[in-house]
Amino acid sequence: MQKEHDVFVDIKKKIYASIESGNVEEALRLLNAFADTTNHDQLYQAAELYYELGHVDKARPLIEQLLELYPDEGELYVLAAEMMIDADQEDEAIEYLLEIGENDPSFLQAQLLLADLYQLQSLDEAAEQRLLAAHKKAPNEVIITYALGEFYLEQGSYNKAIPYLKQALHAKEELGDINVGLALAEAYGANGQFEDALLLYHQQKQNELPPNALFNFGFTAFQQGDYTVAIEQLEAVKTLDPDFTSVYVPLARAYEAEKRYEEAFETLAAGMRMDEFNDALPLLAGKLLYKQQDFVGAEQYLRQAIALNPTNTEALQTLAAFLREQERFDELLELVEHAKSYGETDALLVWYEALAHKELEYYETAREKYKEAYIAFHEDADFLSEYGHFLLEEGERNKAVELFQKALQQSPERSDLSELLDELQAE
């Protein structure tokens, strides 16, 4: 056996030496000669070499020949399946893998491959069953445990992912280049367990983390309210990969939380240069400028956000509130009609539409819109008060009193409402 192994190692060295020197034809000649044998181990070795070199068409017949001789040898089915996967023949690969019995040494590897293949075909339940079967067979096999955790993480089932990833993290066996701690940190963060996530992120060698991991670290810190760490990590993402456009909004929000408004706006401006079609960026820029009393700039960016995405509810609501505050009721109605033309029927816009019609003296339309908005805001004291005043002006005193009473129930501290009710009841 040792002699056969030495022959294989020697021929493999010669083949790769020929390839490295540019003599591919000589390499194939050596491999073809090596494959011309009746020795079954050597046939398998030749098939592996053909496969390594990308000659699946030559490797497959050798494996098929060996499968006829050894129909219960799982290792052959695994190699055949891997060839089919590389050839984008997933169904054939699955057929090979399903031939491997539970007691075969290659069973666990087959289940992992099957799970990957089923996921590629969006058969997530089948993939899960394969991983669970493997875990039942080998509950302490760390690669299986990790694979289950990773599967649930990708599925968004974070509560299920965490126990498997914790088990894999604390296992004595290493998993090569797989960073289990990073996967567990991601699961913790996505599950709202920010402190646990940050503890693991801080244990990482941050100069070795890829941009997506740094982003998750920074975003988790932002959600935890640790804005200093959030800014540090998200700035690192921006430096490493300026095209990582998801970084700009949370980074700007972190600066805003720290009241570093100039840096927040600079971040958004940089983001808009990198991703001119992202409506979240001008929306946040508009809200930021509004907070700084730059109403002209705020309106410009809010309108830009709506131009990019006419159904951006937050941008529509923010601009509508701004126009309402400035008593620009004609423009407010134009905005609402624009939103309607894109199918946007937000309840708050209906309320503002009612007010605009009232202020422009379109009383019948105002009445219809207030009635429509009442469905959504029947427990909102401000709306009930406004609607009540409208009805009072329209001569519907009893209905108005009823709305004022409801408003006072919602906000008992509203002395203006209690005084108004006293006056109305004294008349």
C-alpha positions in Angstrom: 0.0 0.0 0.0 2.9 2.4 0.9 4.5 1.7 -2.5 1.2 2.5 -4.3 0.9 5.7 -2.3 4.5 6.7 -3.2 3.8 6.1 -6.9 0.7 8.3 -6.7 2.6 11.1 -4.9 5.4 10.9 -7.5 3.1 11.0 -10.5 1.1 13.8 -9.0 4.3 15.9 -8.5 5.3 15.2 -12.1 1.9 16.2 -13.4 1.8 19.5 -11.5 5.4 20.3 -12.4 4.6 19.8 -16.1 1.5 22.1 -15.7 3.6 24.8 -13.9 6.2 24.7 -16.6 3.5 25.2 -19.2 3.6 21.7 -20.7 -0.1 20.8 -20.2 0.1 18.1 -22.9 2.8 16.3 -21.1 0.8 16.4 -17.8 -2.2 14.9 -19.5 0.0 12.2 -21.2 1.3 11.2 -17.7 -2.2 11.2 -16.2 -3.6 9.1 -19.1 -0.8 6.6 -18.7 -1.4 6.5 -14.9 -5.1 5.9 -15.5 -4.5 3.0 -17.9 -4.5 0.4 -15.2 -6.5 -2.4 -13.7 -5.6 -1.5 -10.2 -8.7 -0.2 -8.5 -7.0 2.1 -6.0 -5.0 3.6 -8.9 -8.1 4.2 -10.9 -9.7 6.1 -8.0 -6.5 8.2 -7.7 -6.6 8.9 -11.4 -10.2 10.0 -11.2 -9.4 12.3 -8.3 -6.5 13.8 -10.4 -8.7 14.3 -13.4 -11.3 16.0 -11.2 -8.7 18.3 -9.6 -7.6 19.3 -13.1 -11.1 20.0 -14.3 -11.5 17.0 -16.6 -14.8 15.7 -15.3 -15.4 14.0 -18.6 -12.4 11.7 -18.0 -13.0 11.3 -14.3 -16.6 10.3 -14.4 -16.2 7.0 -16.5 -13.5 5.8 -14.0 -15.9 6.4 -11.1 -18.8 4.8 -12.9 -16.5 1.8 -13.5 -15.6 1.6 -9.8 -19.2 1.9 -8.7 -20.1 -1.2 -10.7 -17.4 -3.0 -8.8 -18.1 -1.4 -5.4 -21.8 -0.4 -5.3 -21.7 0.1 -1.5 -18.7 2.4 -1.4 -20.0 5.8 -0.2 -16.8 7.6 -1.0 -17.3 6.9 -4.7 -20.8 8.3 -4.6 -19.6 11.4 -2.9 -16.9 12.0 -5.5 -19.3 11.4 -8.3 -21.8 13.8 -6.7 -19.1 16.5 -6.4 -18.3 16.1 -10.1 -22.0 16.6 -10.9 -22.2 19.7 -8.7 -19.3 21.2 -10.6 -21.0 20.4 -13.8 -24.2 22.1 -12.6 -26.1 18.8 -12.6 -27.6 19.1 -9.1 -30.3 16.5 -9.6 -27.8 13.8 -10.7 -25.6 14.8 -7.7 -28.6 14.3 -5.3 -29.3 10.8 -6.9 -25.7 9.7 -6.1 -25.8 11.0 -2.6 -29.1 9.3 -1.8 -27.4 6.0 -2.5 -25.2 6.3 0.6 -26.5 4.4 3.6 -26.7 5.6 7.2 -23.9 3.2 8.3 -21.5 4.3 5.6 -18.5 6.4 6.7 -19.4 9.0 4.1 -23.0 9.4 5.4 -22.3 12.6 7.3 -20.5 14.2 4.4 -23.4 13.2 2.1 -25.9 14.8 4.4 -24.0 18.1 4.3 -23.8 18.0 0.6 -27.5 17.2 0.3 -28.4 20.0 2.6 -26.5 22.5 0.4 -28.1 21.1 -2.8 -31.6 21.3 -1.4 -31.0 24.9 -0.3 -29.9 25.7 -3.8 -33.2 24.4 -5.0 -35.1 26.3 -2.2 -36.1 23.1 -0.6 -35.3 24.4 2.9 -37.3 21.9 4.8 -35.6 19.0 3.1 -32.2 20.6 3.8 -33.1 21.0 7.5 -34.1 17.3 7.7 -30.8 16.2 6.2 -28.8 18.3 8.8 -31.0 17.1 11.6 -30.4 13.5 10.5 -26.7 14.1 10.5 -26.7 15.7 13.9 -28.8 12.8 15.3 -26.2 10.4 14.0 -23.2 12.4 15.3 -24.4 15.0 17.9 -20.8 15.9 18.9 -19.5 16.4 15.4 -18.7 20.1 15.4 -19.0 20.6 11.7 -22.5 19.2 11.7 -23.4 21.3 14.7 -22.1 24.5 13.0 -23.8 23.6 9.8 -27.2 23.5 11.6 -26.5 26.8 13.3 -25.5 28.4 10.1 -28.5 27.0 8.3 -30.9 28.5 10.9 -29.0 31.8 10.8 -29.5 32.1 7.1 -33.1 31.2 7.5 -33.6 34.0 10.1 -34.4 31.5 12.8 -32.1 33.1 15.3 -33.4 31.4 18.4 -32.8 28.0 16.8 -29.4 29.1 15.4 -27.9 30.3 18.7 -27.8 27.0 20.7 -26.0 25.2 17.8 -23.5 28.0 17.2 -22.8 28.2 21.0 -22.2 24.5 21.0 -19.8 24.7 18.0 -18.0 27.7 19.6 -17.2 25.9 22.8 -16.2 22.6 21.1 -12.6 21.6 21.4 -12.3 20.8 17.7 -11.3 23.6 15.4 -13.1 24.4 12.2 -10.3 25.7 10.1 -11.0 29.2 8.7 -14.6 29.2 9.9 -15.2 32.0 12.4 -17.9 30.5 14.7 -17.8 33.5 17.1 -18.6 35.9 14.3 -21.6 33.8 13.2 -22.8 33.6 16.8 -22.4 37.4 17.2 -24.5 37.9 14.0 -27.2 35.6 15.4 -27.2 37.4 18.8 -27.4 40.8 17.1 -30.2 39.8 14.8 -32.1 38.4 17.8 -31.9 41.6 19.7 -29.3 40.3 22.2 -27.0 43.2 21.6 -24.8 42.9 24.7 -24.0 39.3 23.9 -23.3 40.2 20.3 -21.0 43.1 21.2 -19.0 40.9 23.7 -18.2 38.5 20.8 -17.5 41.3 18.3 -15.0 42.9 20.7 -13.2 39.5 20.9 -12.5 39.5 17.1 -9.3 40.7 15.5 -11.0 43.8 14.0 -8.2 44.4 11.4 -9.0 41.0 9.9 -12.8 41.4 9.7 -14.4 41.8 6.3 -16.6 44.9 5.6 -19.9 43.0 6.2 -18.8 41.8 9.6 -17.6 45.3 10.6 -21.0 46.6 9.4 -22.8 44.1 11.6 -20.5 45.1 14.5 -21.2 48.8 14.0 -24.9 48.4 13.4 -25.2 46.2 16.6 -23.4 48.9 18.6 -25.7 51.5 17.1 -28.8 49.5 18.2 -27.3 49.1 21.7 -26.8 52.9 21.9 -23.0 52.7 21.9 -22.5 55.4 19.2 -18.8 55.8 19.7 -18.1 52.1 18.8 -20.8 52.3 16.0 -19.1 55.3 14.4 -15.6 53.7 14.7 -16.7 50.4 13.0 -19.0 52.0 10.4 -16.3 54.5 9.4 -14.0 51.5 9.0 -16.5 50.0 6.6 -16.7 53.2 4.6 -12.9 53.4 4.4 -12.5 49.8 3.3 -15.4 49.8 0.8 -17.0 53.1 -0.1 -19.4 51.2 -2.3 -20.9 49.5 0.8 -23.9 51.8 0.5 -25.8 50.3 3.4 -23.3 51.9 5.8 -24.2 55.6 5.2 -27.6 55.8 6.9 -26.7 54.1 10.2 -23.4 56.0 10.3 -25.2 59.3 9.8 -27.8 58.4 12.5 -25.0 57.6 14.9 -23.4 61.0 14.3 -26.8 62.6 14.7 -27.3 60.8 18.0 -24.0 62.3 19.1 -25.2 65.7 17.9 -22.4 65.8 15.4 -24.7 67.2 12.8 -22.1 68.4 10.3 -20.5 65.0 10.1 -23.9 63.4 9.8 -24.8 65.5 6.8 -21.3 65.0 5.2 -21.9 61.2 5.6 -25.3 61.5 3.9 -23.8 63.7 1.1 -21.1 61.1 0.5 -23.7 58.3 0.5 -25.8 60.2 -2.1 -22.8 60.5 -4.3 -22.2 56.8 -4.1 -25.9 55.7 -4.4 -28.0 58.4 -6.1 -31.1 56.2 -6.1 -31.3 55.4 -2.4 -34.3 57.5 -1.1 -33.4 56.8 2.5 -30.4 59.1 2.2 -32.2 62.4 1.1 -35.0 61.6 3.5 -32.6 61.5 6.5 -30.8 64.6 5.1 -34.1 66.5 4.9 -35.0 65.5 8.5 -31.6 66.5 9.7 -31.7 69.9 8.1 -35.2 70.5 9.4 -33.9 69.8 12.9 -31.3 72.5 12.3 -34.0 75.0 11.1 -32.8 74.9 7.5 -36.3 74.6 6.1 -35.4 75.4 2.4 -32.7 72.6 2.4 -35.0 70.2 4.3 -37.8 70.6 1.8 -35.4 70.2 -1.2 -34.1 66.8 0.2 -37.6 65.6 1.2 -38.9 66.3 -2.3 -35.8 64.5 -3.7 -36.6 61.4 -1.6 -40.2 61.4 -2.9 -39.0 61.8 -6.5 -36.9 58.7 -6.0 -39.7 56.8 -4.3 -43.2 58.3 -4.6 -44.5 55.8 -2.1 -41.9 56.6 0.7 -44.5 57.0 3.5 -42.1 58.6 5.9 -40.9 61.2 3.4 -44.5 62.0 2.4 -45.6 62.3 6.1 -42.6 64.5 6.9 -43.1 66.8 4.0 -46.8 67.0 4.6 -46.3 67.9 8.2 -43.9 70.6 7.1 -46.3 72.1 4.6 -49.1 71.9 7.2 -46.9 73.8 9.7 -46.2 76.5 7.1 -49.9 76.7 6.2 -49.1 75.9 2.5 -52.4 74.1 2.0 -52.6 74.2 -1.8 -49.2 72.5 -2.0 -50.2 70.1 0.7 -53.2 69.0 -1.4 -50.9 68.7 -4.4 -48.6 66.4 -2.4 -51.5 64.2 -1.3 -52.9 63.9 -4.8 -49.4 63.0 -6.1 -49.2 60.3 -3.4 -52.6 59.0 -4.4 -51.6 58.7 -8.1 -49.0 56.2 -6.9 -51.5 54.2 -4.8 -50.4 55.7 -1.5 -53.3 56.0 0.9 -51.7 56.7 4.3 -54.2 57.6 7.0 -52.1 60.5 8.3 -52.2 62.1 4.8 -56.0 61.7 4.8 -56.0 63.7 8.1 -53.8 66.4 6.6 -55.9 66.4 3.5 -59.0 67.1 5.6 -57.3 70.0 7.3 -56.2 71.5 4.0 -59.7 71.3 2.5 -61.1 72.9 5.7 -58.5 75.8 5.5 -59.2 76.3 1.8 -63.0 76.3 2.6 -63.9 73.1 0.8 -66.0 72.1 3.7 -68.0 69.2 2.3 -64.8 67.5 1.1 -63.2 68.3 4.5 -66.1 66.6 6.3 -65.7 63.5 4.2 -62.0 63.3 4.8 -62.3 63.9 8.6 -64.9 61.1 8.7 -62.5 58.8 6.8 -59.5 59.7 9.0 -61.6 59.1 12.1 -61.4 55.4 11.5 -57.6 55.5 12.1 -57.4 58.3 14.7 -60.5 57.8 16.9 -58.2 57.5 19.9 -55.9 60.4 19.0 -56.6 63.4 21.2 -55.2 66.0 18.7 -57.2 64.6 15.8 -60.4 64.4 17.9 -59.9 68.0 19.1 -59.3 69.2 15.5 -62.3 67.3 14.2 -64.5 68.5 17.0 -63.6 72.2 16.3 -64.5 71.6 12.6 -67.9 70.2 13.5 -68.5 73.0 16.0 -67.9 75.5 13.3 -70.3 73.6 11.1 -73.0 73.8 13.7 -72.9 70.2 14.8 -72.5 71.0 18.5 -73.6 67.6 20.0 -71.2 65.6 17.8 -68.4 68.1 18.6 -69.0 67.8 22.4 -68.8 64.0 22.0 -65.4 64.2 20.2 -64.1 66.7 22.8 -65.1 64.3 25.6 -63.3 61.4 23.9 -60.2 63.6 23.4 -60.2 64.5 27.1 -60.4 60.8 28.0 -57.3 60.2 25.9 -55.5 63.2 27.3 -56.9 64.2 30.7 -54.2 66.9 31.1 -55.7 68.9 28.3 -57.1 71.9 30.2 -58.1 73.6 27.0 -60.5 70.8 26.3 -62.0 70.7 29.8 -62.5 74.5 29.7 -64.1 74.3 26.3 -66.5 71.6 27.5 -67.4 73.6 30.5 -68.3 76.6 28.3 -70.3 74.5 25.9 -72.2 72.8 28.7 -72.9 76.1 30.4 -74.6 77.6 27.3 
